[in-house]
Amino acid sequence: SAAAITEPQPFRFHPLAPLTERQCEVLALTADGLRAKQVAYRLGLSVRTIEKHKQDIMRKLGLRSTLELLRWYFAADERPVDRR
């Protein structure tokens, strides 16, 4: 029997492919050590919106905590860059 061929996950080849530009900004600022309130102020968004972005990022990447998210971020070959 032939081995099942599965479609690869986008982030297997480029870790940031499934993330929006805004999610990449939130992730980069969070990895820089900013708290949600600081990220919200910097991006002109509400804290609730920042928390939602973080939840969406973790869901897309299959992660369960901010600690896992940061470990993933620093282990990734490609990282979002704050272009400001």
TIMI-2910 file (N, C-alpha, C, CB; in pm, 1 decimal, decimal comma, always signed):
<rs>
+----------+----------+----------+----------+----------+----------+----------+----------+----------+----------+----------+----------+------+
!      n_x !      n_y !      n_z !     ca_x !     ca_y !     ca_z !      c_x !      c_y !      c_z !     cb_x !     cb_y !     cb_z ! resn !
+----------+----------+----------+----------+----------+----------+----------+----------+----------+----------+----------+----------+------+
!    +83,6 !   -119,0 !     +0,0 !     +0,0 !     +0,0 !     +0,0 !    +87,4 !   +124,4 !     +0,0 !    -94,7 !     +0,3 !   +121,2 !  Ser !
!    +41,3 !   +224,5 !    -70,3 !   +116,8 !   +350,4 !    -81,4 !   +102,6 !   +430,5 !    +47,3 !    +67,9 !   +434,3 !   -202,9 !  Ala !
!   +208,1 !   +497,3 !    +84,2 !   +204,3 !   +582,1 !   +203,2 !   +112,4 !   +700,6 !   +177,1 !   +346,8 !   +630,4 !   +242,1 !  Ala !
!    +37,8 !   +737,8 !   +277,6 !    -52,7 !   +851,5 !   +263,2 !    +28,1 !   +979,7 !   +246,0 !   -147,2 !   +862,6 !   +385,5 !  Ala !
!    -12,3 !  +1058,8 !   +149,6 !    +54,9 !  +1186,5 !   +127,1 !    -30,9 !  +1294,5 !   +191,0 !    +77,7 !  +1214,4 !    -26,4 !  Ile !
!    +29,7 !  +1366,6 !   +283,3 !    -43,7 !  +1473,8 !   +349,8 !    +11,0 !  +1607,8 !   +305,2 !    -35,2 !  +1460,2 !   +503,3 !  Thr !
!    -75,4 !  +1704,0 !   +299,6 !    -34,9 !  +1839,4 !   +262,3 !    +47,8 !  +1897,5 !   +376,9 !   -159,5 !  +1929,9 !   +230,7 !  Glu !
!   +166,2 !  +1950,1 !   +349,3 !   +248,6 !  +2005,1 !   +457,6 !   +185,5 !  +2131,4 !   +515,7 !   +390,4 !  +2035,8 !   +406,8 !  Pro !
!   +210,1 !  +2154,1 !   +643,6 !   +164,9 !  +2277,4 !   +707,0 !   +252,1 !  +2391,2 !   +655,3 !   +171,1 !  +2267,3 !   +863,5 !  Gln !
!   +193,5 !  +2507,6 !   +627,7 !   +272,6 !  +2618,8 !   +571,4 !   +393,1 !  +2656,0 !   +656,1 !   +185,3 !  +2740,4 !   +554,7 !  Pro !
!   +377,5 !  +2655,3 !   +791,2 !   +487,9 !  +2700,7 !   +874,7 !   +599,4 !  +2597,5 !   +886,2 !   +437,1 !  +2735,5 !  +1011,7 !  Phe !
!   +580,4 !  +2477,6 !   +829,6 !   +689,3 !  +2381,1 !   +830,6 !   +803,5 !  +2431,7 !   +741,4 !   +639,6 !  +2241,7 !   +783,0 !  Arg !
!   +768,5 !  +2501,2 !   +632,1 !   +869,8 !  +2553,5 !   +540,7 !   +903,5 !  +2699,3 !   +569,7 !   +822,6 !  +2539,4 !   +397,3 !  Phe !
!   +807,7 !  +2774,9 !   +611,8 !   +831,1 !  +2913,2 !   +651,4 !   +745,1 !  +2937,8 !   +773,9 !   +797,7 !  +3014,9 !   +535,0 !  His !
!   +806,8 !  +2945,8 !   +890,4 !   +732,2 !  +2947,6 !  +1015,3 !   +629,6 !  +3059,9 !  +1028,1 !   +827,0 !  +2957,0 !  +1127,2 !  Pro !
!   +646,1 !  +3167,4 !   +954,2 !   +554,4 !  +3279,3 !   +970,9 !   +446,0 !  +3284,0 !   +864,9 !   +630,5 !  +3407,4 !   +969,6 !  Leu !
!   +445,7 !  +3189,8 !   +773,2 !   +349,3 !  +3192,4 !   +662,7 !   +204,5 !  +3203,1 !   +707,8 !   +365,3 !  +3069,4 !   +579,4 !  Ala !
!   +163,2 !  +3134,0 !   +815,2 !    +21,4 !  +3141,7 !   +850,7 !    -16,2 !  +3267,8 !   +927,9 !    -16,3 !  +3021,8 !   +931,6 !  Pro !
!    +80,7 !  +3353,0 !   +961,5 !    +52,0 !  +3469,8 !  +1043,9 !    +31,7 !  +3594,8 !   +958,2 !   +165,0 !  +3492,7 !  +1144,1 !  Leu !
!    -61,8 !  +3678,3 !  +1001,2 !    -82,4 !  +3805,5 !   +933,4 !    +30,4 !  +3901,4 !   +971,1 !   -221,1 !  +3866,0 !   +969,6 !  Thr !
!    +39,7 !  +4010,3 !   +897,6 !   +142,1 !  +4110,6 !   +928,6 !   +122,5 !  +4165,8 !  +1069,8 !   +138,3 !  +4225,5 !   +825,4 !  Glu !
!     -1,8 !  +4190,2 !  +1108,7 !    -30,3 !  +4242,9 !  +1242,2 !     +8,5 !  +4140,8 !  +1349,2 !   -179,8 !  +4280,2 !  +1255,2 !  Arg !
!    -21,4 !  +4013,3 !  +1324,7 !    +16,2 !  +3908,9 !  +1420,1 !   +167,4 !  +3901,9 !  +1433,9 !    -39,8 !  +3772,4 !  +1376,5 !  Gln !
!   +239,3 !  +3919,3 !  +1324,6 !   +385,5 !  +3920,9 !  +1330,8 !   +435,1 !  +4038,2 !  +1414,2 !   +445,2 !  +3927,6 !  +1189,6 !  Cys !
!   +370,9 !  +4154,4 !  +1399,4 !   +408,8 !  +4270,5 !  +1480,4 !   +386,3 !  +4242,6 !  +1628,5 !   +329,0 !  +4394,9 !  +1437,2 !  Glu !
!   +270,7 !  +4188,1 !  +1661,9 !   +238,6 !  +4156,4 !  +1800,8 !   +338,8 !  +4054,8 !  +1856,2 !    +94,2 !  +4101,8 !  +1812,3 !  Val !
!   +369,3 !  +3954,5 !  +1777,4 !   +463,1 !  +3851,0 !  +1819,9 !   +601,9 !  +3909,1 !  +1843,0 !   +469,7 !  +3738,9 !  +1716,2 !  Leu !
!   +650,2 !  +3990,9 !  +1751,1 !   +783,8 !  +4049,6 !  +1764,3 !   +792,2 !  +4139,0 !  +1888,2 !   +819,6 !  +4130,5 !  +1638,1 !  Ala !
!   +690,0 !  +4220,0 !  +1911,3 !   +692,0 !  +4308,6 !  +2027,7 !   +681,2 !  +4230,1 !  +2157,8 !   +578,4 !  +4410,2 !  +2018,9 !  Leu !
!   +602,1 !  +4124,3 !  +2157,1 !   +590,8 !  +4037,9 !  +2275,1 !   +726,0 !  +3972,1 !  +2304,0 !   +480,5 !  +3929,7 !  +2254,2 !  Thr !
!   +792,3 !  +3926,2 !  +2199,0 !   +923,6 !  +3862,6 !  +2215,0 !  +1028,8 !  +3962,4 !  +2262,2 !   +968,1 !  +3798,9 !  +2083,1 !  Ala !
!  +1007,2 !  +4090,6 !  +2233,0 !  +1098,4 !  +4194,7 !  +2281,7 !  +1077,6 !  +4223,3 !  +2429,7 !  +1079,7 !  +4322,8 !  +2201,6 !  Asp !
!   +977,9 !  +4157,3 !  +2490,2 !   +955,5 !  +4172,1 !  +2633,3 !   +844,7 !  +4268,6 !  +2670,3 !  +1079,9 !  +4215,9 !  +2697,6 !  Gly !
!   +773,1 !  +4321,7 !  +2571,0 !   +664,5 !  +4413,6 !  +2601,2 !   +541,0 !  +4337,3 !  +2648,5 !   +630,9 !  +4498,9 !  +2478,2 !  Leu !
!   +472,8 !  +4392,2 !  +2745,8 !   +346,5 !  +4336,9 !  +2793,7 !   +235,6 !  +4378,9 !  +2698,1 !   +315,6 !  +4384,1 !  +2939,2 !  Arg !
!   +121,1 !  +4312,1 !  +2708,7 !     +8,7 !  +4339,1 !  +2618,6 !    -29,2 !  +4487,1 !  +2619,5 !   -112,6 !  +4254,0 !  +2658,1 !  Ala !
!    -28,6 !  +4549,5 !  +2737,0 !    -63,8 !  +4691,5 !  +2747,3 !    +34,7 !  +4778,4 !  +2669,4 !    -67,5 !  +4735,2 !  +2894,6 !  Lys !
!   +162,9 !  +4743,9 !  +2677,0 !   +265,8 !  +4819,8 !  +2604,8 !   +254,9 !  +4798,2 !  +2453,9 !   +405,9 !  +4779,5 !  +2653,4 !  Gln !
!   +227,9 !  +4673,8 !  +2413,8 !   +209,9 !  +4643,1 !  +2271,4 !    +88,9 !  +4719,1 !  +2218,5 !   +192,5 !  +4489,6 !  +2248,8 !  Val !
!    -19,2 !  +4718,7 !  +2296,4 !   -141,9 !  +4788,9 !  +2256,2 !   -114,4 !  +4938,1 !  +2236,6 !   -253,3 !  +4768,5 !  +2361,7 !  Ala !
!    -43,5 !  +4997,2 !  +2329,6 !    -10,7 !  +5139,7 !  +2318,6 !    +74,6 !  +5166,1 !  +2194,6 !    +63,2 !  +5188,2 !  +2445,2 !  Tyr !
!   +175,2 !  +5084,7 !  +2173,7 !   +266,0 !  +5103,2 !  +2060,5 !   +192,5 !  +5092,7 !  +1927,2 !   +378,7 !  +5000,4 !  +2065,9 !  Arg !
!    +96,3 !  +4999,3 !  +1917,8 !    +25,6 !  +4976,2 !  +1791,4 !   -106,1 !  +5053,2 !  +1781,6 !     -1,5 !  +4828,5 !  +1774,4 !  Leu !
!   -142,5 !  +5124,7 !  +1887,6 !   -266,4 !  +5200,9 !  +1885,4 !   -390,7 !  +5112,8 !  +1888,4 !   -269,8 !  +5288,0 !  +1763,8 !  Gly !
!   -381,1 !  +5000,4 !  +1958,9 !   -491,4 !  +4905,0 !  +1969,2 !   -528,2 !  +4885,3 !  +2115,4 !   -454,1 !  +4769,8 !  +1903,8 !  Leu !
!   -638,0 !  +4814,5 !  +2139,9 !   -676,9 !  +4784,1 !  +2277,9 !   -600,3 !  +4661,5 !  +2328,3 !   -830,0 !  +4760,0 !  +2287,7 !  Ser !
!   -589,1 !  +4651,9 !  +2459,8 !   -524,9 !  +4535,5 !  +2520,4 !   -600,7 !  +4409,0 !  +2480,9 !   -519,0 !  +4549,7 !  +2674,9 !  Val !
!   -732,2 !  +4418,6 !  +2478,6 !   -814,7 !  +4302,9 !  +2440,6 !   -781,9 !  +4255,1 !  +2298,4 !   -964,5 !  +4338,7 !  +2450,7 !  Arg !
!   -760,0 !  +4348,6 !  +2207,4 !   -724,2 !  +4312,8 !  +2069,2 !   -589,3 !  +4243,3 !  +2064,7 !   -721,8 !  +4437,8 !  +1979,7 !  Thr !
!   -493,9 !  +4291,4 !  +2142,9 !   -361,3 !  +4229,0 !  +2148,0 !   -372,6 !  +4087,0 !  +2201,1 !   -264,7 !  +4311,8 !  +2236,1 !  Ile !
!   -449,5 !  +4067,5 !  +2308,2 !   -468,5 !  +3933,4 !  +2364,1 !   -534,4 !  +3840,6 !  +2261,7 !   -553,9 !  +3940,2 !  +2492,5 !  Glu !
!   -628,2 !  +3893,9 !  +2184,9 !   -694,6 !  +3814,6 !  +2080,7 !   -594,1 !  +3774,2 !  +1972,9 !   -812,0 !  +3894,1 !  +2017,7 !  Lys !
!   -508,5 !  +3867,6 !  +1932,6 !   -405,0 !  +3835,2 !  +1834,4 !   -314,7 !  +3723,8 !  +1886,8 !   -321,3 !  +3960,3 !  +1800,4 !  His !
!   -274,6 !  +3732,8 !  +2013,2 !   -188,8 !  +3629,7 !  +2071,3 !   -259,6 !  +3494,1 !  +2073,6 !   -146,4 !  +3669,5 !  +2213,3 !  Lys !
!   -387,6 !  +3494,3 !  +2109,3 !   -464,5 !  +3369,0 !  +2108,0 !   -470,3 !  +3310,6 !  +1966,7 !   -607,8 !  +3392,8 !  +2161,7 !  Gln !
!   -494,6 !  +3396,5 !  +1868,0 !   -503,4 !  +3350,0 !  +1729,1 !   -369,1 !  +3294,3 !  +1681,0 !   -548,8 !  +3464,9 !  +1637,1 !  Asp !
!   -260,4 !  +3360,5 !  +1718,4 !   -126,7 !  +3313,2 !  +1681,5 !   -103,2 !  +3174,1 !  +1740,7 !    -17,2 !  +3412,8 !  +1730,3 !  Ile !
!   -131,8 !  +3159,2 !  +1869,2 !   -108,8 !  +3031,0 !  +1936,6 !   -196,5 !  +2920,6 !  +1877,0 !   -136,1 !  +3044,3 !  +2087,3 !  Met !
!   -320,3 !  +2955,8 !  +1842,0 !   -409,5 !  +2857,4 !  +1779,2 !   -352,7 !  +2813,1 !  +1644,6 !   -551,9 !  +2916,2 !  +1760,7 !  Arg !
!   -308,6 !  +2908,7 !  +1563,1 !   -253,7 !  +2876,6 !  +1431,5 !   -130,3 !  +2787,9 !  +1441,3 !   -219,3 !  +3004,2 !  +1356,8 !  Lys !
!    -49,3 !  +2810,1 !  +1544,0 !    +76,5 !  +2737,1 !  +1558,8 !    +63,2 !  +2613,3 !  +1647,1 !   +182,1 !  +2828,3 !  +1615,7 !  Leu !
!    -55,1 !  +2592,0 !  +1703,0 !    -76,1 !  +2475,1 !  +1788,0 !     -5,8 !  +2485,5 !  +1921,8 !    -29,7 !  +2351,8 !  +1717,4 !  Gly !
!     +3,6 !  +2606,8 !  +1976,0 !    +70,9 !  +2629,9 !  +2103,0 !    -31,9 !  +2664,1 !  +2209,6 !   +175,6 !  +2742,5 !  +2090,2 !  Leu !
!     +5,2 !  +2640,4 !  +2336,9 !    -93,2 !  +2658,1 !  +2444,9 !    -61,1 !  +2769,4 !  +2542,7 !   -106,4 !  +2531,7 !  +2520,4 !  Arg !
!    +56,8 !  +2826,9 !  +2536,7 !    +92,0 !  +2929,9 !  +2634,0 !   +187,3 !  +3031,4 !  +2572,0 !   +155,1 !  +2866,8 !  +2759,1 !  Ser !
!   +198,4 !  +3145,3 !  +2638,3 !   +292,2 !  +3247,1 !  +2592,4 !   +435,3 !  +3194,3 !  +2598,9 !   +278,3 !  +3375,1 !  +2676,6 !  Thr !
!   +465,6 !  +3113,9 !  +2699,8 !   +599,1 !  +3055,4 !  +2710,2 !   +629,8 !  +2967,3 !  +2588,8 !   +611,7 !  +2973,5 !  +2839,9 !  Leu !
!   +534,7 !  +2882,1 !  +2550,4 !   +553,5 !  +2799,1 !  +2430,1 !   +569,8 !  +2887,2 !  +2306,6 !   +434,0 !  +2702,1 !  +2411,0 !  Glu !
!   +491,8 !  +2994,4 !  +2300,6 !   +499,8 !  +3086,1 !  +2186,7 !   +638,1 !  +3148,5 !  +2177,2 !   +393,2 !  +3195,9 !  +2198,1 !  Leu !
!   +693,0 !  +3192,3 !  +2289,3 !   +826,0 !  +3253,4 !  +2288,9 !   +934,2 !  +3151,0 !  +2255,3 !   +855,4 !  +3317,8 !  +2424,7 !  Leu !
!   +919,7 !  +3029,2 !  +2306,4 !  +1016,1 !  +2923,8 !  +2270,5 !  +1012,5 !  +2898,1 !  +2120,0 !   +985,8 !  +2792,5 !  +2348,1 !  Arg !
!   +891,1 !  +2892,4 !  +2063,8 !   +876,6 !  +2872,1 !  +1919,2 !   +941,3 !  +2986,3 !  +1843,6 !   +728,2 !  +2859,7 !  +1879,8 !  Trp !
!   +914,8 !  +3108,6 !  +1887,1 !   +966,8 !  +3227,9 !  +1819,8 !  +1119,3 !  +3226,7 !  +1814,8 !   +917,8 !  +3354,6 !  +1890,7 !  Tyr !
!  +1181,9 !  +3200,2 !  +1928,5 !  +1328,0 !  +3205,7 !  +1932,5 !  +1393,4 !  +3084,6 !  +1866,2 !  +1374,9 !  +3216,2 !  +2075,8 !  Phe !
!  +1318,9 !  +2976,3 !  +1847,4 !  +1372,3 !  +2858,6 !  +1778,6 !  +1351,9 !  +2867,0 !  +1627,3 !  +1306,5 !  +2731,8 !  +1832,7 !  Ala !
!  +1262,5 !  +2956,5 !  +1581,5 !  +1230,3 !  +2966,0 !  +1438,8 !  +1348,1 !  +3020,4 !  +1359,4 !  +1107,5 !  +3055,0 !  +1417,3 !  Ala !
!  +1364,1 !  +2970,4 !  +1238,4 !  +1469,3 !  +3018,9 !  +1148,2 !  +1436,7 !  +3159,8 !  +1098,3 !  +1486,8 !  +2922,6 !  +1028,4 !  Asp !
!  +1308,7 !  +3186,5 !  +1078,9 !  +1263,5 !  +3317,1 !  +1030,2 !  +1183,6 !  +3383,7 !  +1140,5 !  +1178,2 !  +3303,6 !   +899,8 !  Glu !
!  +1207,4 !  +3511,2 !  +1162,4 !  +1133,2 !  +3583,7 !  +1265,8 !  +1076,9 !  +3712,2 !  +1207,4 !  +1223,6 !  +3614,5 !  +1387,9 !  Arg !
!   +961,3 !  +3754,9 !  +1260,0 !   +911,0 !  +3884,8 !  +1215,1 !  +1001,0 !  +3994,6 !  +1270,1 !   +763,5 !  +3906,5 !  +1260,2 !  Pro !
!  +1012,2 !  +4100,8 !  +1196,8 !  +1097,5 !  +4212,5 !  +1238,1 !  +1008,9 !  +4336,0 !  +1254,3 !  +1212,9 !  +4238,5 !  +1133,8 !  Val !
!  +1028,4 !  +4406,5 !  +1363,3 !   +956,7 !  +4531,2 !  +1382,9 !  +1017,8 !  +4633,2 !  +1288,5 !   +963,1 !  +4579,4 !  +1532,0 !  Asp !
!   +942,8 !  +4674,3 !  +1187,9 !   +996,9 !  +4762,2 !  +1084,3 !   +978,7 !  +4909,5 !  +1116,0 !   +932,4 !  +4731,6 !   +952,5 !  Arg !
!   +950,4 !  +4941,5 !  +1237,8 !   +929,8 !  +5084,0 !  +1273,1 !  +1059,3 !  +5149,8 !  +1311,0 !   +830,0 !  +5098,2 !  +1388,0 !  Arg !
+----------+----------+----------+----------+----------+----------+----------+----------+----------+----------+----------+----------+------+
</rs>
